[in-house]
Amino acid sequence: MDFHWTEEQNLWRKTVREFAQKKIKPRVREIDTKKKIPESLIKEMATLGLLAPTVPKEYGGAGIDWTMACIAAEELGRADISLAIPVLYLVEAAWGFIFSRYGTPQAKAEYLPKVTSGDAFLGIAVTEPEGGSDIVGAVKTIAVKKGDKWVLAGEKIFISGVAESRAWGGIHLTLAKTDPEAGHKGFSFFAIPLKENLQVKTTLLEDMGRMGISTGGFTMENVEIPLQNLIGDINKGFYYSMEGFSAARVLIGATCVGASEAALQLGADHIKTRKAFGRPLAMFEGIQFPFADHFVKIEGDKLLTYRAAWFLDQMYTKKTTTHHEVALAAAMCKLSAPLHAFAVMNEVADWIGATAYTKECDIEMGVRGVRSYSIGAEGTMNIMRTIIARELLGKEFLPYTQPQQDK
Ligand SMILES: Cc1cc2nc3c(=O)[nH]c(=O)nc-3n(C[C@H](O)[C@H](O)[C@H](O)COP(=O)(O)OP(=O)(O)OC[C@H]3O[C@@H](n4cnc5c(N)ncnc54)[C@H](O)[C@@H]3O)c2cc1C
């Protein structure tokens, strides 16, 4: 076992950190207020290889592994604790990878170079109005093959990047039923473009946080897409979605570690200088002890995250790790890191006092942003617990019949 970073990993972290601290951090409040990531920043991210970096080089990606992808996620989370830019980054990194792995050559050639250059958005659309956790029970969208088209009808909701996809172009990887009687074995994944698509009606929601990236929904009224937009094999969409969720959850772990470290640093800077009762707050054990506890917990989340990234890398390169090991490791990241990031931010807000309740202080953006991940984006906390229990106890103890990752 070797806990050292390689030279390449150190250089990548340094490069991303310098860019993120210099170019992103000073603009986070502006992004939160204007509810938009500046185009110039998107282009600079593209130049650095930060848009869908896990996509192979032939499609304009950087072809990096999951450890490297997590390093970048951590640095973006450190710079933007509102999490808008990290969300853009991780959604495209996780789902762009799935598209590059299973999409048709024609569809990949059409969309991926635009995604990696920042001229199009790539998102994921699974959740529907009847719920996001129970995919088999709640997803009602139907896809039917008619001649040389797939025709989709249904509604997706709480989808990240709807406004971006509508404005820039791009696709949402969209889960639909292709064999309604077959349970989780009857879903397929499709690339749905939202821009200038008259058969797709979009709506936008007013979010609580991560204001720089939109959340919304779209309704498909017999939307016709070419056959090439089916992603991978028919009726394998559920498995592809589970594979993408695992990768996204590991990146969320890294993002939350970076945001937690930034928040704790903000707190440390404050408690060392703010005086009460004649001495710095940092001299009171009532402040020191939770500071130490949070530091240890962040280090724990970091270990969970990079171990999970290592599992992903092993699975995709050496095939020595199974989907089950990855799903378990990813669920642990997603359960622990967002809840703890939220706790760190609340604690630091306490140390900072009244200023933390104002927009003078970045911590309020962090509290609002990270809540998206503890409430449910890329899977709720209870679903993470269910996955962990399933992997440890056996799937015969699942409270429902949904044998995920059983391919
Ligand atoms: C900011 C944001 C962005 C999002 N972006 C996307 C996106 O880009 N694409 C996309 O497809 N979706 C997206 N989502 C939706 C997200 O995936 C869902 O919110 C999530 O899956 C939960 O679904 P739900 O909100 O319908 O809650 P429900 O599924 O209705 O769950 C409600 C509560 O019941 C609990 N629960 C459910 N089943 C069980 C069980 N078996 N045991 C114990 N407790 C259970 C859940 O943990 C939760 O606390 C986003 C959500 C948010 C908040």
The ligand as an SDF file (V2000), in Angstrom:
LIG
                    3D

 53 58  0  0  0  0  0  0  0  0999 V2000
  -30.5580   19.5810   -6.7340 C   0  0  0  0  0  0  0  0  0  0  0  0
  -30.9750   18.2840   -7.3210 C   0  0  0  0  0  0  0  0  0  0  0  0
  -30.5310   17.9110   -8.5870 C   0  0  0  0  0  0  0  0  0  0  0  0
  -30.9270   16.7200   -9.1540 C   0  0  0  0  0  0  0  0  0  0  0  0
  -30.4780   16.3880  -10.4010 N   0  0  0  0  0  0  0  0  0  0  0  0
  -30.9280   15.2520  -10.9850 C   0  0  0  0  0  0  0  0  0  0  0  0
  -30.5260   14.9050  -12.3270 C   0  0  0  0  0  0  0  0  0  0  0  0
  -29.7280   15.5910  -12.9450 O   0  0  0  0  0  0  0  0  0  0  0  0
  -31.0600   13.7960  -12.8910 N   0  0  0  0  0  0  0  0  0  0  0  0
  -31.9480   12.9870  -12.2450 C   0  0  0  0  0  0  0  0  0  0  0  0
  -32.3950   11.9960  -12.8040 O   0  0  0  0  0  0  0  0  0  0  0  0
  -32.3570   13.2920  -10.9730 N   0  0  0  0  0  0  0  0  0  0  0  0
  -31.8620   14.3860  -10.3410 C   0  0  0  0  0  0  0  0  0  0  0  0
  -32.2580   14.7170   -9.0640 N   0  0  0  0  0  0  0  0  0  0  0  0
  -33.2810   13.9030   -8.4320 C   0  0  0  0  0  0  0  0  0  0  0  0
  -32.7300   12.9480   -7.4060 C   0  0  0  0  0  0  0  0  0  0  0  0
  -32.0960   11.8680   -8.0400 O   0  0  0  0  0  0  0  0  0  0  0  0
  -33.9190   12.5100   -6.5590 C   0  0  0  0  0  0  0  0  0  0  0  0
  -34.2930   13.6260   -5.7650 O   0  0  0  0  0  0  0  0  0  0  0  0
  -33.6030   11.3360   -5.6650 C   0  0  0  0  0  0  0  0  0  0  0  0
  -33.3990   10.1860   -6.4260 O   0  0  0  0  0  0  0  0  0  0  0  0
  -34.7560   11.0880   -4.6750 C   0  0  0  0  0  0  0  0  0  0  0  0
  -35.9650   11.0610   -5.3210 O   0  0  0  0  0  0  0  0  0  0  0  0
  -37.1910   11.9170   -4.7520 P   0  0  0  0  0  0  0  0  0  0  0  0
  -36.7350   13.3010   -4.5580 O   0  0  0  0  0  0  0  0  0  0  0  0
  -38.3340   11.6640   -5.6530 O   0  0  0  0  0  0  0  0  0  0  0  0
  -37.4770   11.3140   -3.3200 O   0  0  0  0  0  0  0  0  0  0  0  0
  -38.2110    9.9080   -3.0140 P   0  0  0  0  0  0  0  0  0  0  0  0
  -37.6540    8.8470   -3.8770 O   0  0  0  0  0  0  0  0  0  0  0  0
  -39.6720   10.1340   -3.0590 O   0  0  0  0  0  0  0  0  0  0  0  0
  -37.7440    9.6550   -1.5320 O   0  0  0  0  0  0  0  0  0  0  0  0
  -38.2690   10.4390   -0.4630 C   0  0  0  0  0  0  0  0  0  0  0  0
  -37.6660    9.9610    0.8380 C   0  0  0  0  0  0  0  0  0  0  0  0
  -38.0000    8.5820    1.0420 O   0  0  0  0  0  0  0  0  0  0  0  0
  -36.8040    7.8680    1.3270 C   0  0  0  0  0  0  0  0  0  0  0  0
  -36.9300    6.4910    0.8240 N   0  0  0  0  0  0  0  0  0  0  0  0
  -37.3060    6.0850   -0.4130 C   0  0  0  0  0  0  0  0  0  0  0  0
  -37.2390    4.7470   -0.4940 N   0  0  0  0  0  0  0  0  0  0  0  0
  -36.7900    4.2920    0.7110 C   0  0  0  0  0  0  0  0  0  0  0  0
  -36.4820    3.0100    1.2400 C   0  0  0  0  0  0  0  0  0  0  0  0
  -36.6230    1.8960    0.5080 N   0  0  0  0  0  0  0  0  0  0  0  0
  -36.0550    2.9300    2.5270 N   0  0  0  0  0  0  0  0  0  0  0  0
  -35.9120    4.0430    3.2730 C   0  0  0  0  0  0  0  0  0  0  0  0
  -36.1740    5.2880    2.8340 N   0  0  0  0  0  0  0  0  0  0  0  0
  -36.5920    5.4150    1.5540 C   0  0  0  0  0  0  0  0  0  0  0  0
  -35.7080    8.6160    0.6010 C   0  0  0  0  0  0  0  0  0  0  0  0
  -34.4330    8.3470    1.1520 O   0  0  0  0  0  0  0  0  0  0  0  0
  -36.1390   10.0500    0.8290 C   0  0  0  0  0  0  0  0  0  0  0  0
  -35.6780   10.4980    2.0770 O   0  0  0  0  0  0  0  0  0  0  0  0
  -31.8320   15.8770   -8.4500 C   0  0  0  0  0  0  0  0  0  0  0  0
  -32.2500   16.2380   -7.1710 C   0  0  0  0  0  0  0  0  0  0  0  0
  -31.8170   17.4130   -6.6020 C   0  0  0  0  0  0  0  0  0  0  0  0
  -32.2790   17.7660   -5.2190 C   0  0  0  0  0  0  0  0  0  0  0  0
  1  2  1  0
  2  3  1  0
  2 52  2  0
  3  4  2  0
  4  5  1  0
  4 50  1  0
  5  6  2  0
  6  7  1  0
  6 13  1  0
  7  8  2  0
  7  9  1  0
  9 10  1  0
 10 11  2  0
 10 12  1  0
 12 13  2  0
 13 14  1  0
 14 15  1  0
 14 50  1  0
 15 16  1  0
 16 17  1  0
 16 18  1  0
 18 19  1  0
 18 20  1  0
 20 21  1  0
 20 22  1  0
 22 23  1  0
 23 24  1  0
 24 25  2  0
 24 26  1  0
 24 27  1  0
 27 28  1  0
 28 29  2  0
 28 30  1  0
 28 31  1  0
 31 32  1  0
 32 33  1  0
 33 34  1  0
 33 48  1  0
 34 35  1  0
 35 36  1  0
 35 46  1  0
 36 37  1  0
 36 45  1  0
 37 38  2  0
 38 39  1  0
 39 40  1  0
 39 45  2  0
 40 41  1  0
 40 42  2  0
 42 43  1  0
 43 44  2  0
 44 45  1  0
 46 47  1  0
 46 48  1  0
 48 49  1  0
 50 51  2  0
 51 52  1  0
 52 53  1  0
M  END
$$$$
